[in-house]
Amino acid sequence: MRNDYAQTIPADWLDYSRLFAALGDPERQRILLTFEPGESLNVTELTRASSLSRPTVSHHLKLLCEAGVLERTRQGREIHFRLQADTLIQRLQTVIDYLDAHR
């Protein structure tokens, strides 16, 4: 048994609870599945593709950005969102590597 994590969590794992909480919500999953590979979408486009209100979509986008799942960039007067696939894969790979080492 490893007791070294009984009191502290490794630094690279600290944000994983936020990541998994963000990915665990069905509405946020629907938002993520809306994106085509490499696509950038704004709030209006995501709201049109959803059954949610604009403020609700904005809230979900904020949580996805805070969890590192999406990145936001300003294009003129609009904010566009893009899936951070490489970052997400890297973070999930850390979890997969941990689990793989404990088979």
Kinemage of the C-alpha trace (Angstrom):
@kinemage 1
@onewidth
@group {chain A} dominant
@subgroup {mainchain}
@vectorlist {calphas} color= white
{ca met a 1} P 0.000 0.000 0.000
{ca arg a 2} L 1.218 3.495 -0.821
{ca asn a 3} L 0.714 5.886 2.053
{ca asp a 4} L 2.507 8.817 0.442
{ca tyr a 5} L -0.751 10.037 -1.190
{ca ala a 6} L -2.869 9.751 1.942
{ca gln a 7} L -2.423 13.460 2.693
{ca thr a 8} L -1.412 15.005 -0.630
{ca ile a 9} L -2.221 14.471 -4.265
{ca pro a 10} L 0.532 14.751 -6.910
{ca ala a 11} L 0.652 18.194 -8.520
{ca asp a 12} L -0.195 16.899 -11.996
{ca trp a 13} L -3.347 15.302 -10.578
{ca leu a 14} L -4.694 18.377 -8.772
{ca asp a 15} L -6.864 19.594 -11.636
{ca tyr a 16} L -8.202 16.175 -12.594
{ca ser a 17} L -11.275 16.428 -10.389
{ca arg a 18} L -12.251 19.608 -12.271
{ca leu a 19} L -11.548 17.878 -15.583
{ca phe a 20} L -13.626 14.808 -14.762
{ca ala a 21} L -16.442 16.919 -13.321
{ca ala a 22} L -16.502 18.952 -16.539
{ca leu a 23} L -16.524 15.833 -18.699
{ca gly a 24} L -19.079 14.074 -16.493
{ca asp a 25} L -21.959 16.427 -17.252
{ca pro a 26} L -24.204 15.276 -20.162
{ca glu a 27} L -24.850 18.843 -21.366
{ca arg a 28} L -21.127 19.585 -21.507
{ca gln a 29} L -20.606 16.288 -23.332
{ca arg a 30} L -23.181 17.397 -25.922
{ca ile a 31} L -21.364 20.710 -26.334
{ca leu a 32} L -18.050 18.917 -26.895
{ca leu a 33} L -19.586 16.523 -29.405
{ca thr a 34} L -20.801 19.541 -31.405
{ca phe a 35} L -17.257 20.421 -32.488
{ca glu a 36} L -15.884 19.082 -35.761
{ca pro a 37} L -12.121 18.386 -35.787
{ca gly a 38} L -10.219 21.691 -35.662
{ca glu a 39} L -13.447 23.711 -35.590
{ca ser a 40} L -13.861 26.962 -33.700
{ca leu a 41} L -17.395 27.927 -32.592
{ca asn a 42} L -18.867 30.933 -30.806
{ca val a 43} L -21.601 31.002 -28.153
{ca thr a 44} L -24.323 31.818 -30.678
{ca glu a 45} L -23.430 28.826 -32.845
{ca leu a 46} L -23.271 26.508 -29.849
{ca thr a 47} L -26.591 27.816 -28.490
{ca arg a 48} L -28.275 27.226 -31.862
{ca ala a 49} L -27.030 23.626 -31.836
{ca ser a 50} L -28.313 23.118 -28.293
{ca ser a 51} L -31.629 23.050 -26.479
{ca leu a 52} L -30.092 25.221 -23.736
{ca ser a 53} L -30.365 28.957 -23.207
{ca arg a 54} L -27.440 31.204 -24.082
{ca pro a 55} L -26.576 31.923 -20.402
{ca thr a 56} L -26.578 28.192 -19.666
{ca val a 57} L -24.336 27.437 -22.652
{ca ser a 58} L -22.016 30.254 -21.544
{ca his a 59} L -21.840 28.765 -18.058
{ca his a 60} L -20.946 25.328 -19.427
{ca leu a 61} L -18.321 26.866 -21.717
{ca lys a 62} L -16.767 28.669 -18.758
{ca leu a 63} L -16.476 25.405 -16.819
{ca leu a 64} L -15.014 23.590 -19.830
{ca cys a 65} L -12.426 26.349 -20.261
{ca glu a 66} L -11.524 26.318 -16.565
{ca ala a 67} L -11.028 22.557 -16.772
{ca gly a 68} L -8.693 22.959 -19.760
{ca val a 69} L -11.006 21.169 -22.175
{ca leu a 70} L -11.682 24.208 -24.370
{ca glu a 71} L -9.645 27.275 -25.212
{ca arg a 72} L -11.188 30.631 -25.956
{ca thr a 73} L -9.896 33.223 -28.385
{ca arg a 74} L -11.237 36.595 -29.369
{ca gln a 75} L -12.027 37.057 -33.064
{ca gly a 76} L -13.195 40.612 -33.536
{ca arg a 77} L -16.118 41.155 -31.192
{ca glu a 78} L -16.762 37.466 -30.592
{ca ile a 79} L -15.225 34.805 -28.410
{ca his a 80} L -14.603 31.512 -30.184
{ca phe a 81} L -14.062 28.171 -28.525
{ca arg a 82} L -11.919 25.285 -29.705
{ca leu a 83} L -11.386 21.834 -28.257
{ca gln a 84} L -7.959 21.462 -26.612
{ca ala a 85} L -7.574 17.914 -27.887
{ca asp a 86} L -3.807 17.636 -27.396
{ca thr a 87} L -3.974 18.928 -23.827
{ca leu a 88} L -6.910 16.681 -23.022
{ca ile a 89} L -5.185 13.631 -24.509
{ca gln a 90} L -2.035 14.383 -22.511
{ca arg a 91} L -3.945 14.679 -19.239
{ca leu a 92} L -5.992 11.563 -19.872
{ca gln a 93} L -2.839 9.690 -20.906
{ca thr a 94} L -1.395 10.384 -17.455
{ca val a 95} L -4.385 8.623 -15.930
{ca ile a 96} L -4.155 5.768 -18.443
{ca asp a 97} L -0.429 5.351 -17.726
{ca tyr a 98} L -1.112 5.218 -13.996
{ca leu a 99} L -3.823 2.599 -14.458
{ca asp a 100} L -1.702 0.639 -16.920
{ca ala a 101} L 1.141 0.472 -14.375
{ca his a 102} L -1.273 -0.954 -11.790
{ca arg a 103} L -2.708 -3.856 -13.736
